[in-house]
Amino acid sequence: MALERKLDVLLEILSSEQQMLQRADQKAFTLLSILGAFSIFFIVHYTKIPPTPLSFIIIFLYFLFFLFTIINMVLVVIPRVKERKPEIPGKRETAPIFFGGIIQYQSPEEYAEKLGILLENADATYETFARSVYSISRINSFKNKHLRYGIICFVTSVALEFIVIVSLYLNLLIESVK
């Protein structure tokens, strides 16, 4: 396969990975917004919950899963991925194609020069984009793992909230029948 064709395929993969990053962030923000709405719904009913040992356990579990949801969604939005060690010890690799690498240059002229050198060498260009695709894929993996955990915690916390509210209204119904 010609190097130019390889680079085109690599750029398509890079574009796809970047779209996945954006979708994970959108899902996390949406889930946090919905969680906020459900927490307001819970706060409205909180004062009416009868103080029983079972309600304390369920409320404790609710807050625990609520907190885990927030933690996981923050990890989706602000991923913590370890940096890869450079291949040559003591030499830091700079990728002039993403902001982390771009801001390491002292001036726009220096950046343009380094980017021009990179683009003149097709093999170096391919290797640079391949490293970028690999890095973004690792970030995607991290984000999607925590998005899954966050969704599980969110569904569990909402289910616990509904259990508390149903028990509240069942308790009120039983008291009104007496």
C-alpha positions as CSV (number, residue, x, y, z in Angstrom):
1,M,0.0,0.0,0.0
2,A,1.4,3.4,-0.9
3,L,2.5,5.6,2.0
4,E,0.0,8.3,0.9
5,R,-2.9,5.8,1.0
6,K,-1.7,4.6,4.5
7,L,-1.7,8.2,5.7
8,D,-5.3,8.7,4.3
9,V,-6.5,5.7,6.2
10,L,-4.7,6.8,9.3
11,L,-6.3,10.2,9.1
12,E,-9.8,8.6,8.8
13,I,-9.1,6.6,11.9
14,L,-7.9,9.7,13.7
15,S,-11.1,11.5,12.7
16,S,-13.2,8.6,14.0
17,E,-11.4,8.5,17.3
18,Q,-11.8,12.2,17.8
19,Q,-15.5,11.9,17.2
20,M,-15.7,9.2,19.8
21,L,-14.0,11.5,22.3
22,Q,-16.6,14.2,21.6
23,R,-19.5,11.8,22.0
24,A,-18.2,10.4,25.3
25,D,-17.9,14.0,26.6
26,Q,-21.5,14.8,25.4
27,K,-22.8,11.7,27.1
28,A,-21.1,12.5,30.3
29,F,-22.4,16.1,30.4
30,T,-25.9,14.9,29.6
31,L,-25.8,12.2,32.3
32,L,-24.6,14.8,34.8
33,S,-27.5,17.1,33.9
34,I,-30.0,14.3,34.3
35,L,-28.4,13.3,37.6
36,G,-28.9,16.9,38.8
37,A,-32.6,16.8,37.9
38,F,-33.0,13.5,39.7
39,S,-31.2,14.9,42.8
40,I,-33.6,17.8,43.0
41,F,-36.5,15.3,42.7
42,F,-34.9,13.4,45.6
43,I,-34.4,16.5,47.8
44,V,-38.0,17.4,47.4
45,H,-39.1,14.0,48.9
46,Y,-36.2,13.6,51.4
47,T,-37.9,15.3,54.3
48,K,-41.0,13.1,54.0
49,I,-39.0,9.8,54.1
50,P,-39.9,7.8,57.3
51,P,-36.8,7.1,59.5
52,T,-36.5,3.3,59.3
53,P,-33.3,1.2,59.2
54,L,-34.2,0.1,55.7
55,S,-34.6,3.7,54.5
56,F,-31.3,4.7,56.0
57,I,-29.5,1.8,54.2
58,I,-31.2,2.7,50.9
59,I,-30.4,6.4,51.3
60,F,-26.8,5.6,52.1
61,L,-26.5,3.4,49.0
62,Y,-28.2,6.1,46.9
63,F,-25.7,8.7,48.0
64,L,-22.8,6.3,47.4
65,F,-23.9,5.5,43.9
66,F,-24.7,9.2,43.3
67,L,-21.1,10.1,44.3
68,F,-19.6,7.3,42.2
69,T,-21.6,8.6,39.2
70,I,-20.2,12.0,39.6
71,I,-16.6,10.7,40.0
72,N,-16.9,8.6,36.9
73,M,-18.4,11.4,34.8
74,V,-15.6,13.8,35.9
75,L,-13.1,11.1,34.9
76,V,-14.8,11.0,31.5
77,V,-14.6,14.7,31.0
78,I,-11.1,15.1,32.5
79,P,-9.3,11.8,31.7
80,R,-6.2,10.9,33.7
81,V,-4.0,8.9,31.3
82,K,-0.3,8.2,32.0
83,E,2.1,9.6,29.5
84,R,4.2,7.2,27.5
85,K,7.9,7.2,28.1
86,P,10.0,8.6,25.2
87,E,11.8,6.0,23.1
88,I,15.1,7.9,23.6
89,P,15.8,8.6,27.3
90,G,16.1,12.2,28.1
91,K,14.6,13.4,24.8
92,R,11.0,14.5,24.9
93,E,8.9,13.9,21.9
94,T,6.8,16.7,20.6
95,A,3.9,16.1,18.3
96,P,3.2,19.3,16.3
97,I,-0.3,18.1,15.4
98,F,-2.1,18.5,18.7
99,F,-2.2,21.4,21.2
100,G,0.0,19.7,23.8
101,G,2.8,19.5,21.2
102,I,2.1,22.8,19.6
103,I,2.3,24.9,22.7
104,Q,5.8,23.6,23.4
105,Y,7.2,25.7,20.6
106,Q,8.4,29.2,21.5
107,S,7.0,31.0,18.4
108,P,4.7,30.5,15.4
109,E,7.8,30.5,13.2
110,E,9.5,27.7,15.1
111,Y,6.3,25.7,15.0
112,A,5.9,26.3,11.2
113,E,9.5,25.2,10.6
114,K,9.1,21.9,12.6
115,L,5.8,21.1,11.0
116,G,7.3,21.7,7.6
117,I,10.2,19.4,8.3
118,L,7.7,16.8,9.6
119,L,5.5,17.0,6.5
120,E,8.4,16.8,4.1
121,N,9.2,13.3,5.4
122,A,6.3,11.0,4.7
123,D,7.5,8.2,7.0
124,A,7.9,10.6,9.9
125,T,4.4,12.1,9.2
126,Y,2.9,8.6,9.2
127,E,4.7,7.7,12.5
128,T,3.6,10.9,14.1
129,F,-0.1,10.4,13.2
130,A,0.1,6.7,14.2
131,R,1.3,7.7,17.7
132,S,-1.5,10.3,17.9
133,V,-4.1,7.7,16.9
134,Y,-2.7,5.3,19.5
135,S,-2.8,8.1,22.2
136,I,-6.3,9.1,21.4
137,S,-7.4,5.5,21.3
138,R,-6.0,5.0,24.9
139,I,-7.9,8.1,26.0
140,N,-11.1,6.8,24.4
141,S,-10.7,3.4,26.1
142,F,-10.3,5.2,29.5
143,K,-13.3,7.5,28.9
144,N,-15.6,4.7,27.7
145,K,-14.7,2.5,30.6
146,H,-15.6,5.3,33.1
147,L,-18.7,6.2,31.0
148,R,-19.9,2.6,31.4
149,Y,-19.2,2.6,35.2
150,G,-20.9,6.0,35.5
151,I,-24.0,4.7,33.6
152,I,-24.2,1.7,35.8
153,C,-23.9,3.8,39.0
154,F,-26.4,6.3,37.6
155,V,-29.1,3.6,36.9
156,T,-28.5,2.1,40.3
157,S,-28.8,5.5,42.1
158,V,-32.0,6.3,40.2
159,A,-33.4,2.9,41.0
160,L,-32.6,3.4,44.6
161,E,-34.2,6.8,44.5
162,F,-37.4,5.3,43.1
163,I,-37.4,2.6,45.7
164,V,-37.2,5.2,48.5
165,I,-40.0,7.3,46.9
166,V,-42.2,4.3,46.3
167,S,-41.7,3.1,49.9
168,L,-42.5,6.7,51.1
169,Y,-45.8,6.7,49.3
170,L,-46.6,3.1,50.3
171,N,-46.0,4.1,53.9
172,L,-48.3,7.2,53.5
173,L,-51.0,5.0,51.9
174,I,-50.8,2.5,54.7
175,E,-51.0,5.3,57.3
176,S,-54.0,6.8,55.6
177,V,-55.8,3.5,55.6
178,K,-55.3,3.0,59.3
